[in-house]
Amino acid sequence: MPHGARGEIFAAEGYAKAAGRVGVCIATSGPGDTNLVTGLADGMMDSIPLVAITGQVPQNAFQRSAPRSPAA
């Protein structure tokens, strides 16, 4: 299992090359989808079929009372 979105897209690309099927990965929006760009471009240049799904949870699902770090 890859550590982050950057590794996921390259794992999906490797799967697509080895299996001859579409490679799929999932990432969060923001930094997650930004990290997919290099792998998607690489797959596009090599004509590798890839699907990247990105999204975000609804705003009301965010934890509003997150613990804050102590003042320094």
VOKOLBA-351134 format. One record per atom (N, C-alpha, C, O): atom name; z, x, y. Coordinates in pm, whole numbers, always signed. Each point is the difference from the previous one (the first is absolute). Example, Ala and Ser with C-alpha at 12.3 -4.5 7.8 and 13.67 -1.06 7.14 Angstrom:
2
(bami 'N' (+780 +1319 -569)),
(bami 'CA' (+0 -89 +119)),
(bami 'C' (+0 +90 +120)),
(bami 'O' (+66 +104 -2)),
(bami 'N' (-138 -139 +107)),
(bami 'CA' (+6 +82 +119)),
(bami 'C' (+73 -77 +109)),
(bami 'O' (+17 +51 +111)),
***
This chain:
72
(bami 'N' (+0 +84 -117)),
(bami 'CA' (+0 -84 +117)),
(bami 'C' (+0 +89 +124)),
(bami 'O' (+87 +86 +14)),
(bami 'N' (-183 -106 +75)),
(bami 'CA' (-7 +80 +123)),
(bami 'C' (+119 -28 +93)),
(bami 'O' (+60 -107 -4)),
(bami 'N' (-29 +205 +85)),
(bami 'CA' (+113 -11 +92)),
(bami 'C' (-28 -88 +120)),
(bami 'O' (+90 -72 +45)),
(bami 'N' (-211 +74 +7)),
(bami 'CA' (-29 -79 +119)),
(bami 'C' (-145 -46 +2)),
(bami 'O' (-75 +21 -95)),
(bami 'N' (+37 -83 +206)),
(bami 'CA' (-133 -59 +12)),
(bami 'C' (-110 +106 -13)),
(bami 'O' (-105 -27 -59)),
(bami 'N' (+128 +145 +112)),
(bami 'CA' (-101 +105 -8)),
(bami 'C' (-28 +35 -146)),
(bami 'O' (-115 +18 -39)),
(bami 'N' (+221 -8 -41)),
(bami 'CA' (-19 +29 -143)),
(bami 'C' (-57 -118 -76)),
(bami 'O' (-77 +18 -94)),
(bami 'N' (+114 -138 +136)),
(bami 'CA' (-49 -120 -69)),
(bami 'C' (-150 -14 +8)),
(bami 'O' (-65 -32 -100)),
(bami 'N' (+7 +57 +216)),
(bami 'CA' (-144 -18 +14)),
(bami 'C' (-75 +103 -83)),
(bami 'O' (-105 -31 -56)),
(bami 'N' (+157 +154 +48)),
(bami 'CA' (-67 +99 -82)),
(bami 'C' (+20 -28 -148)),
(bami 'O' (-89 +31 -80)),
(bami 'N' (+202 -88 +41)),
(bami 'CA' (+19 -43 -138)),
(bami 'C' (-96 -113 -35)),
(bami 'O' (-57 -2 -109)),
(bami 'N' (+38 -91 +203)),
(bami 'CA' (-95 -110 -21)),
(bami 'C' (-142 +55 -13)),
(bami 'O' (-79 -48 -80)),
(bami 'N' (+48 +149 +160)),
(bami 'CA' (-133 +62 -8)),
(bami 'C' (-19 +70 -135)),
(bami 'O' (-106 -11 -62)),
(bami 'N' (+208 +82 +18)),
(bami 'CA' (-7 +66 -131)),
(bami 'C' (-16 -100 -113)),
(bami 'O' (-77 +23 -94)),
(bami 'N' (+150 -134 +102)),
(bami 'CA' (-12 -105 -100)),
(bami 'C' (-143 -55 -1)),
(bami 'O' (-58 -19 -107)),
(bami 'N' (+3 -8 +226)),
(bami 'CA' (-135 -55 +8)),
(bami 'C' (-103 +95 -60)),
(bami 'O' (-92 -43 -69)),
(bami 'N' (+109 +172 +95)),
(bami 'CA' (-93 +98 -56)),
(bami 'C' (+12 +8 -152)),
(bami 'O' (-100 +5 -70)),
(bami 'N' (+224 -3 +20)),
(bami 'CA' (+22 +18 -144)),
(bami 'C' (-32 -126 -81)),
(bami 'O' (-57 +9 -108)),
(bami 'N' (+93 -125 +161)),
(bami 'CA' (-15 -124 -76)),
(bami 'C' (-131 -72 +28)),
(bami 'O' (-41 -87 -77)),
(bami 'N' (-25 +123 +187)),
(bami 'CA' (-123 -70 +35)),
(bami 'C' (+25 -141 +50)),
(bami 'O' (-88 -86 -7)),
(bami 'N' (+209 +62 +56)),
(bami 'CA' (+38 -131 +53)),
(bami 'C' (+47 +18 +144)),
(bami 'O' (+9 +112 +50)),
(bami 'N' (+19 -223 +17)),
(bami 'CA' (+46 +5 +139)),
(bami 'C' (+143 +54 +6)),
(bami 'O' (+86 -44 -75)),
(bami 'N' (-61 +139 +165)),
(bami 'CA' (+134 +51 +24)),
(bami 'C' (+65 -83 +109)),
(bami 'O' (-63 -32 +101)),
(bami 'N' (+190 -4 -121)),
(bami 'CA' (+72 -87 +94)),
(bami 'C' (+132 +66 +39)),
(bami 'O' (+68 +59 -84)),
(bami 'N' (-31 -70 +211)),
(bami 'CA' (+132 +43 +44)),
(bami 'C' (+53 -95 +106)),
(bami 'O' (-76 -73 +65)),
(bami 'N' (+207 +75 -48)),
(bami 'CA' (+68 -89 +95)),
(bami 'C' (+88 +85 +91)),
(bami 'O' (+68 +92 -46)),
(bami 'N' (-69 -123 +176)),
(bami 'CA' (+82 +74 +97)),
(bami 'C' (+47 -96 +109)),
(bami 'O' (-55 -109 +17)),
(bami 'N' (+156 +151 +55)),
(bami 'CA' (+46 -79 +114)),
(bami 'C' (-93 +23 +118)),
(bami 'O' (-76 +96 +3)),
(bami 'N' (+83 -185 +94)),
(bami 'CA' (-81 +20 +120)),
(bami 'C' (+62 +110 +85)),
(bami 'O' (+113 +41 -24)),
(bami 'N' (-187 +6 +122)),
(bami 'CA' (+49 +106 +86)),
(bami 'C' (-25 +135 -62)),
(bami 'O' (-115 +33 -30)),
(bami 'N' (+220 +47 +8)),
(bami 'CA' (-20 +133 -56)),
(bami 'C' (-60 -3 -140)),
(bami 'O' (-73 +91 -39)),
(bami 'N' (+104 -194 -36)),
(bami 'CA' (-52 -10 -136)),
(bami 'C' (-151 -9 -3)),
(bami 'O' (-66 +72 -74)),
(bami 'N' (+10 -162 +155)),
(bami 'CA' (-146 -12 -3)),
(bami 'C' (-67 +119 +68)),
(bami 'O' (-114 +34 -34)),
(bami 'N' (+180 +29 +128)),
(bami 'CA' (-55 +121 +61)),
(bami 'C' (-13 +111 -103)),
(bami 'O' (-97 +76 +1)),
(bami 'N' (+194 -66 -90)),
(bami 'CA' (-3 +102 -104)),
(bami 'C' (-110 -24 -103)),
(bami 'O' (-36 +91 -74)),
(bami 'N' (-19 -211 +68)),
(bami 'CA' (-107 -31 -95)),
(bami 'C' (-137 +46 +49)),
(bami 'O' (-92 +13 -80)),
(bami 'N' (+78 +11 +208)),
(bami 'CA' (-131 +24 +60)),
(bami 'C' (-74 +116 -65)),
(bami 'O' (-118 -13 -32)),
(bami 'N' (+184 +127 +12)),
(bami 'CA' (-67 +117 -56)),
(bami 'C' (-53 -29 -141)),
(bami 'O' (-114 +34 -32)),
(bami 'N' (+196 -96 -50)),
(bami 'CA' (-42 -32 -136)),
(bami 'C' (-112 -102 -3)),
(bami 'O' (-91 +9 -83)),
(bami 'N' (+97 -108 +172)),
(bami 'CA' (-107 -100 +6)),
(bami 'C' (-131 +64 +45)),
(bami 'O' (-106 -31 -54)),
(bami 'N' (+113 +121 +152)),
(bami 'CA' (-120 +70 +45)),
(bami 'C' (-58 +86 -111)),
(bami 'O' (-122 +6 -19)),
(bami 'N' (+209 +62 -55)),
(bami 'CA' (-44 +83 -112)),
(bami 'C' (-68 -85 -106)),
(bami 'O' (-106 +36 -53)),
(bami 'N' (+167 -150 +21)),
(bami 'CA' (-60 -90 -98)),
(bami 'C' (-134 -55 +48)),
(bami 'O' (-94 -15 -79)),
(bami 'N' (+85 -15 +208)),
(bami 'CA' (-125 -52 +54)),
(bami 'C' (-111 +106 -8)),
(bami 'O' (-114 -32 -35)),
(bami 'N' (+147 +155 +67)),
(bami 'CA' (-101 +107 -5)),
(bami 'C' (-48 +26 -143)),
(bami 'O' (-114 +42 -20)),
(bami 'N' (+201 -66 -78)),
(bami 'CA' (-36 +22 -141)),
(bami 'C' (-43 -128 -71)),
(bami 'O' (-23 +1 -121)),
(bami 'N' (+12 -112 +195)),
(bami 'CA' (-38 -131 -57)),
(bami 'C' (+95 -44 -110)),
(bami 'O' (-43 -51 -104)),
(bami 'N' (+173 +71 +126)),
(bami 'CA' (+104 -41 -95)),
(bami 'C' (+50 -137 +42)),
(bami 'O' (+36 -20 +116)),
(bami 'N' (-34 -77 -208)),
(bami 'CA' (+48 -135 +37)),
(bami 'C' (+152 -3 +15)),
(bami 'O' (+73 +22 -96)),
(bami 'N' (-26 -50 +218)),
(bami 'CA' (+143 -4 +29)),
(bami 'C' (+34 -127 +77)),
(bami 'O' (-78 -48 +82)),
(bami 'N' (+196 -6 -109)),
(bami 'CA' (+54 -112 +76)),
(bami 'C' (+139 +41 +47)),
(bami 'O' (+84 +39 -81)),
(bami 'N' (-60 -47 +211)),
(bami 'CA' (+131 +30 +57)),
(bami 'C' (+54 -128 +62)),
(bami 'O' (-64 -60 +86)),
(bami 'N' (+182 +19 -128)),
(bami 'CA' (+63 -121 +51)),
(bami 'C' (+118 +43 +87)),
(bami 'O' (+88 +73 -46)),
(bami 'N' (-87 -118 +170)),
(bami 'CA' (+111 +31 +89)),
(bami 'C' (+56 -128 +60)),
(bami 'O' (-71 -101 +10)),
(bami 'N' (+195 +105 +28)),
(bami 'CA' (+62 -117 +59)),
(bami 'C' (+141 +29 +46)),
(bami 'O' (+50 +112 -13)),
(bami 'N' (+13 -213 +67)),
(bami 'CA' (+136 +11 +51)),
(bami 'C' (+75 -127 -35)),
(bami 'O' (-60 -107 -10)),
(bami 'N' (+189 +118 -8)),
(bami 'CA' (+82 -118 -26)),
(bami 'C' (+11 -82 +129)),
(bami 'O' (-18 +54 +109)),
(bami 'N' (+46 -184 -120)),
(bami 'CA' (+18 -80 +122)),
(bami 'C' (+114 +56 +85)),
(bami 'O' (+97 +54 -52)),
(bami 'N' (-109 -69 +182)),
(bami 'CA' (+99 +56 +91)),
(bami 'C' (+140 -54 -27)),
(bami 'O' (+98 +73 +15)),
(bami 'N' (-87 -200 -56)),
(bami 'CA' (+133 -55 -25)),
(bami 'C' (+64 +57 -127)),
(bami 'O' (+117 -26 -27)),
(bami 'N' (-193 +102 -51)),
(bami 'CA' (+55 +62 -121)),
(bami 'C' (+63 +136 +28)),
(bami 'O' (+68 +55 -87)),
(bami 'N' (-91 +1 +205)),
(bami 'CA' (+62 +127 +34)),
(bami 'C' (+150 -16 +10)),
(bami 'O' (+50 -101 +49)),
(bami 'N' (+22 +202 -95)),
(bami 'CA' (+145 -3 +10)),
(bami 'C' (+39 +29 +144)),
(bami 'O' (-24 +109 +51)),
(bami 'N' (+83 -207 +14)),
(bami 'CA' (+32 +14 +142)),
(bami 'C' (+131 +76 +24)),
(bami 'O' (+19 +58 +107)),
(bami 'N' (+70 -58 -202)),
(bami 'CA' (+128 +66 +21)),
(bami 'C' (+6 +133 -76)),
(bami 'O' (+98 +29 -68)),
(bami 'N' (-205 +49 +82)),
(bami 'CA' (-6 +129 -69)),
(bami 'C' (+110 +91 +53)),
(bami 'O' (+27 +2 +120)),
(bami 'N' (+36 +74 -209)),
(bami 'CA' (+104 +91 +45)),
(bami 'C' (-58 +106 +92)),
(bami 'O' (-109 +52 -25)),
(bami 'N' (+179 -21 +127)),
(bami 'CA' (-46 +99 +98)),
(bami 'C' (+75 +131 -24)),
(bami 'O' (+116 +1 -43)),
(bami 'N' (-185 +107 +71)),
(bami 'CA' (+67 +129 -16)),
(bami 'C' (+104 +17 +110)),
(bami 'O' (-20 -51 +111)),
(bami 'N' (+128 +120 -139)),
(bami 'CA' (+103 +18 +100)),
(bami 'C' (-50 +76 +121)),
(bami 'O' (-88 +86 -13)),
(bami 'N' (+143 -115 +128)),
(bami 'CA' (-41 +71 +122)),
(bami 'C' (+33 +147 -13)),
(bami 'O' (+106 +38 -50)),
(bami 'N' (-199 +44 +96)),
(bami 'CA' (+21 +145 -13)),
(bami 'C' (+87 +53 +111)),
(bami 'O' (+28 +120 +4)),
***
